[in-house]
Amino acid sequence: MLENKLRIGVVGTPGGWSSEKLADAVEAQTGSRLLIDITKIETCLSSGKVHFNGIDLTLLDGIIVKKINPIYSPVDLERLELLRYLQAQGVRFFSKPENIQRLISRLACTVTLRNAGIPMPKTIITEDEQLAREAVQKLGSVVLKPLFSTKARGMMIVNSSDSDVQEKICAFKQANTMMYIQQMVDIPGRDLGVVFLGGKYLATYARQGSNDSWNTTINSGGHYIAHEPSAEILQLAEKTQAPFSLDFTCVDVVETVDGPMVFEVSAFGGYRGLLDSHRIDAAKLYTDYVLKKLQA
């Protein structure tokens, strides 16, 4: 018989592997399953009620935010505002919506990291095409990155020696008003995912890239392997995740000739990497953590 009767919802993507796995883990411990598609909630600001499929979400004890959108977009910031309103009605969130907000935009994440003194590849931000061209000339080989994207979607490599630099910048500018230009760094064919639960180190995996792609993402043929990070990398990753105060997070670290650097911080990733590389069930561990917090 299940002893735990707490009512916990999971905001995620119906049919998504990690969202479904987390909802399953919650059901196994509480006896109830509620996977919330955030695009189908109704928020009534006059009554203070938030409904999903006829269920009053303000009556839940807690909500775990697994995924807002399979592909990040500016509308995700508005969706998080709705969750922030729900939080104000007394529902506890893991992680808090306001803490997740700084990770949805690549620029917001980068500014937080640089303000904290975290080493990152050289990065220039501009809306001006001529200044963007000058940035490419200054940095050599760069990656143009959309402010809202995951798994390297929409990124473009530009080399200062390319004959069509201006054309590439113009093409990128068409879809990206503000251009995020980051210097490419030589990496050993992998980057690292350093995972934290409740601010405490959990484990590290490496995304080992294929020879057919410049990035190491699974979408581009990479795969996960277990990794034992150095003390320097662990110290950097711990410092990196601290400003965000997330309940579950993964820090993307790359080893360069100039020492370890950080690409970004994720509020949603790490589940598949931990399972494939270490056989660690992050969904169960996270559920255990949430239950303990709610019962404290």
VEXDREN-2710 file (C-alpha; in Angstrom, 1 decimal):
% VEXDREN-2710
k/r/px/py/pz
1/MET/0.0/0.0/0.0
2/LEU/1.3/3.5/-0.9
3/GLU/1.8/5.6/2.2
4/ASN/2.3/8.8/0.3
5/LYS/-0.8/10.7/-0.7
6/LEU/0.7/14.0/-1.8
7/ARG/-0.7/15.4/-5.0
8/ILE/2.2/16.2/-7.4
9/GLY/1.9/17.3/-11.0
10/VAL/4.5/17.2/-13.7
11/VAL/4.7/20.0/-16.3
12/GLY/6.1/18.3/-19.4
13/THR/5.6/17.1/-22.9
14/PRO/3.0/14.3/-23.3
15/GLY/4.8/11.5/-25.1
16/GLY/8.2/12.9/-24.3
17/TRP/10.6/10.3/-22.9
18/SER/11.8/12.2/-19.8
19/SER/8.4/13.8/-19.1
20/GLU/6.6/10.4/-19.2
21/LYS/9.3/8.8/-17.1
22/LEU/9.1/11.5/-14.4
23/ALA/5.3/11.2/-14.3
24/ASP/5.7/7.4/-13.9
25/ALA/8.1/7.9/-11.0
26/VAL/5.6/10.2/-9.3
27/GLU/2.8/7.8/-9.8
28/ALA/4.9/4.9/-8.4
29/GLN/5.3/6.8/-5.1
30/THR/2.0/8.6/-4.8
31/GLY/-0.5/6.5/-6.6
32/SER/-1.6/9.3/-8.9
33/ARG/-0.3/10.6/-12.2
34/LEU/-0.8/14.1/-13.7
35/LEU/1.3/15.1/-16.7
36/ILE/0.4/18.7/-17.4
37/ASP/0.6/20.1/-21.0
38/ILE/1.2/23.8/-20.2
39/THR/-0.4/24.8/-23.6
40/LYS/-3.7/23.4/-22.3
41/ILE/-4.1/25.1/-19.0
42/GLU/-6.6/27.9/-18.2
43/THR/-5.6/30.7/-15.8
44/CYS/-8.3/32.8/-14.4
45/LEU/-6.7/35.9/-12.8
46/SER/-10.0/37.1/-11.2
47/SER/-10.8/33.9/-9.4
48/GLY/-7.2/32.8/-8.7
49/LYS/-7.9/29.4/-10.2
50/VAL/-5.7/27.5/-12.7
51/HIS/-7.3/24.4/-14.5
52/PHE/-6.0/21.6/-16.6
53/ASN/-8.4/19.0/-18.0
54/GLY/-10.9/20.1/-15.4
55/ILE/-8.4/19.7/-12.5
56/ASP/-7.8/22.6/-10.2
57/LEU/-4.0/22.9/-10.1
58/THR/-4.1/25.2/-7.1
59/LEU/-5.1/22.2/-5.0
60/LEU/-1.9/20.3/-5.7
61/ASP/0.8/20.0/-3.1
62/GLY/3.6/20.5/-5.6
63/ILE/4.6/20.7/-9.3
64/ILE/7.8/19.5/-10.9
65/VAL/8.7/21.4/-14.1
66/LYS/10.3/19.0/-16.5
67/LYS/9.7/20.7/-19.9
68/ILE/8.0/23.9/-21.1
69/ASN/8.5/23.4/-24.8
70/PRO/10.4/20.8/-26.8
71/ILE/12.1/23.7/-28.6
72/TYR/12.7/26.9/-26.6
73/SER/10.9/30.1/-27.8
74/PRO/10.0/33.5/-26.4
75/VAL/6.5/32.4/-25.5
76/ASP/8.0/30.1/-22.9
77/LEU/8.8/33.2/-20.8
78/GLU/5.0/33.9/-20.8
79/ARG/4.2/30.3/-19.9
80/LEU/6.5/30.6/-16.9
81/GLU/4.6/33.7/-15.9
82/LEU/1.5/31.6/-15.6
83/LEU/3.4/29.1/-13.5
84/ARG/4.6/31.9/-11.3
85/TYR/1.0/33.0/-10.8
86/LEU/0.1/29.4/-9.8
87/GLN/3.0/29.4/-7.4
88/ALA/1.6/32.6/-5.8
89/GLN/-1.6/30.6/-5.1
90/GLY/0.4/28.4/-2.7
91/VAL/1.6/25.5/-4.9
92/ARG/5.3/24.6/-4.4
93/PHE/7.4/24.3/-7.5
94/PHE/10.5/22.4/-8.3
95/SER/12.3/24.4/-9.8
96/LYS/10.7/27.8/-9.2
97/PRO/9.5/29.5/-12.4
98/GLU/11.4/32.7/-11.7
99/ASN/14.7/30.6/-11.5
100/ILE/14.0/28.8/-14.7
101/GLN/13.2/32.0/-16.6
102/ARG/16.9/33.1/-16.7
103/LEU/17.7/29.9/-18.5
104/ILE/15.2/30.0/-21.4
105/SER/17.0/32.8/-23.2
106/ARG/20.6/32.0/-24.0
107/LEU/21.5/35.7/-23.5
108/ALA/19.9/35.8/-20.0
109/CYS/21.9/32.7/-19.0
110/THR/25.1/34.1/-20.4
111/VAL/24.8/37.4/-18.7
112/THR/24.2/35.7/-15.4
113/LEU/27.2/33.5/-15.9
114/ARG/29.5/36.3/-16.9
115/ASN/28.3/38.5/-14.0
116/ALA/29.4/35.6/-11.8
117/GLY/32.8/35.4/-13.4
118/ILE/32.3/32.1/-15.1
119/PRO/34.8/31.4/-17.9
120/MET/33.1/31.1/-21.3
121/PRO/34.2/31.2/-24.9
122/LYS/34.5/34.8/-26.2
123/THR/31.1/36.1/-27.1
124/ILE/29.9/39.3/-28.8
125/ILE/26.2/40.4/-28.9
126/THR/25.0/42.9/-31.5
127/GLU/22.0/43.8/-33.7
128/ASP/24.1/45.5/-36.3
129/GLU/25.2/43.5/-39.3
130/GLN/28.4/45.4/-39.9
131/LEU/29.4/45.0/-36.3
132/ALA/28.6/41.3/-36.6
133/ARG/31.0/41.0/-39.6
134/GLU/33.7/42.8/-37.6
135/ALA/33.1/40.4/-34.7
136/VAL/33.6/37.4/-37.1
137/GLN/36.9/39.0/-38.4
138/LYS/38.0/39.5/-34.8
139/LEU/37.2/36.0/-33.5
140/GLY/38.0/34.0/-36.5
141/SER/35.7/30.9/-36.5
142/VAL/32.4/31.5/-34.7
143/VAL/29.1/29.9/-34.1
144/LEU/26.0/32.1/-34.5
145/LYS/23.5/31.0/-31.9
146/PRO/19.8/31.8/-31.7
147/LEU/18.8/33.2/-28.3
148/PHE/16.0/30.5/-28.0
149/SER/17.1/27.0/-29.1
150/THR/18.1/23.6/-27.8
151/LYS/20.3/20.8/-29.1
152/ALA/22.2/23.2/-31.5
153/ARG/19.1/23.9/-33.6
154/GLY/19.4/27.0/-35.7
155/MET/23.1/27.5/-35.1
156/MET/25.4/28.5/-37.9
157/ILE/29.2/28.2/-38.3
158/VAL/30.9/31.1/-39.9
159/ASN/34.7/31.5/-40.6
160/SER/36.4/34.8/-41.2
161/SER/37.9/33.3/-44.3
162/ASP/34.6/32.4/-45.9
163/SER/33.8/34.3/-49.1
164/ASP/30.1/34.5/-48.1
165/VAL/30.4/35.9/-44.5
166/GLN/28.1/38.8/-45.2
167/GLU/25.5/36.5/-46.8
168/LYS/25.5/34.1/-43.8
169/ILE/25.2/37.0/-41.4
170/CYS/22.3/38.4/-43.3
171/ALA/20.6/35.0/-43.5
172/PHE/21.0/34.6/-39.7
173/LYS/19.8/38.1/-39.0
174/GLN/16.6/37.4/-40.9
175/ALA/15.5/35.0/-38.1
176/ASN/17.5/36.6/-35.2
177/THR/17.1/40.3/-34.5
178/MET/19.8/40.1/-31.8
179/MET/22.9/38.1/-32.9
180/TYR/24.8/36.0/-30.4
181/ILE/28.3/35.4/-31.8
182/GLN/30.5/33.0/-30.0
183/GLN/34.1/32.0/-30.8
184/MET/34.5/28.3/-31.6
185/VAL/36.9/26.5/-29.3
186/ASP/38.9/23.4/-29.9
187/ILE/37.4/20.6/-27.8
188/PRO/38.4/16.9/-27.4
189/GLY/35.4/15.6/-29.3
190/ARG/33.2/15.8/-26.3
191/ASP/31.6/18.1/-23.8
192/LEU/30.5/17.3/-20.2
193/GLY/27.1/17.3/-18.4
194/VAL/27.7/17.9/-14.7
195/VAL/24.5/17.2/-12.9
196/PHE/23.3/18.6/-9.5
197/LEU/20.2/17.7/-7.4
198/GLY/19.3/20.2/-4.8
199/GLY/22.6/22.0/-5.3
200/LYS/24.5/18.9/-4.5
201/TYR/26.7/17.1/-7.1
202/LEU/25.1/13.9/-8.5
203/ALA/27.2/12.6/-11.4
204/THR/28.9/13.6/-14.7
205/TYR/28.5/12.2/-18.2
206/ALA/30.2/13.1/-21.4
207/ARG/28.5/13.6/-24.8
208/GLN/30.9/12.0/-27.2
209/GLY/30.6/13.5/-30.6
210/SER/30.7/11.7/-34.0
211/ASN/33.2/12.5/-36.7
212/ASP/30.4/13.8/-38.9
213/SER/29.4/16.9/-36.9
214/TRP/31.0/19.9/-35.3
215/ASN/28.7/19.6/-32.2
216/THR/28.3/16.7/-29.7
217/THR/24.5/16.7/-29.4
218/ILE/22.6/13.4/-29.5
219/ASN/20.6/14.8/-32.5
220/SER/23.9/15.0/-34.4
221/GLY/25.1/11.5/-33.7
222/GLY/26.7/11.9/-30.3
223/HIS/26.3/9.4/-27.5
224/TYR/26.6/9.4/-23.7
225/ILE/29.4/7.8/-21.7
226/ALA/30.4/7.9/-18.0
227/HIS/33.0/10.4/-17.0
228/GLU/34.9/11.2/-13.8
229/PRO/35.6/15.0/-13.8
230/SER/38.6/16.7/-12.3
231/ALA/38.4/18.7/-9.1
232/GLU/38.8/21.8/-11.2
233/ILE/35.8/21.0/-13.3
234/LEU/33.6/20.1/-10.3
235/GLN/34.5/23.3/-8.6
236/LEU/33.7/25.3/-11.7
237/ALA/30.4/23.5/-12.3
238/GLU/29.3/24.0/-8.7
239/LYS/30.0/27.7/-8.9
240/THR/28.2/27.9/-12.2
241/GLN/24.9/26.4/-11.0
242/ALA/24.8/28.3/-7.7
243/PRO/23.3/31.6/-9.0
244/PHE/20.3/29.9/-10.5
245/SER/19.1/28.1/-7.3
246/LEU/17.6/25.2/-9.3
247/ASP/16.4/21.9/-7.8
248/PHE/17.7/19.9/-10.7
249/THR/20.2/21.2/-13.2
250/CYS/22.9/20.2/-15.6
251/VAL/26.0/22.4/-16.4
252/ASP/27.5/22.0/-19.8
253/VAL/31.3/22.2/-19.5
254/VAL/33.9/21.9/-22.3
255/GLU/37.6/21.2/-21.8
256/THR/39.8/23.6/-23.8
257/VAL/43.5/24.3/-24.0
258/ASP/42.8/27.4/-21.9
259/GLY/41.1/25.3/-19.2
260/PRO/37.5/24.3/-18.6
261/MET/34.8/26.7/-19.9
262/VAL/31.0/26.7/-19.6
263/PHE/28.6/26.7/-22.5
264/GLU/25.3/26.9/-20.7
265/VAL/23.2/25.7/-17.8
266/SER/20.0/23.6/-18.3
267/ALA/17.0/23.4/-16.0
268/PHE/15.6/20.4/-17.9
269/GLY/18.4/18.1/-19.2
270/GLY/20.4/15.3/-17.8
271/TYR/17.9/12.4/-17.5
272/ARG/18.9/10.4/-20.5
273/GLY/22.6/11.1/-20.0
274/LEU/22.6/9.9/-16.4
275/LEU/20.6/6.7/-17.4
276/ASP/22.7/5.8/-20.4
277/SER/26.1/6.5/-18.8
278/HIS/25.6/5.6/-15.2
279/ARG/22.3/3.7/-15.0
280/ILE/21.1/6.4/-12.6
281/ASP/17.4/6.9/-12.6
282/ALA/17.2/10.7/-12.3
283/ALA/13.3/10.6/-12.3
284/LYS/13.2/8.5/-9.2
285/LEU/15.9/10.4/-7.4
286/TYR/14.2/13.7/-8.2
287/THR/10.8/12.4/-7.0
288/ASP/12.4/11.2/-3.8
289/TYR/13.9/14.7/-3.3
290/VAL/10.6/16.5/-4.0
291/LEU/8.7/14.2/-1.6
292/LYS/11.2/14.8/1.1
293/LYS/11.0/18.6/0.6
294/LEU/7.2/18.5/0.7
295/GLN/7.1/16.4/3.9
296/ALA/9.7/18.5/5.7
END
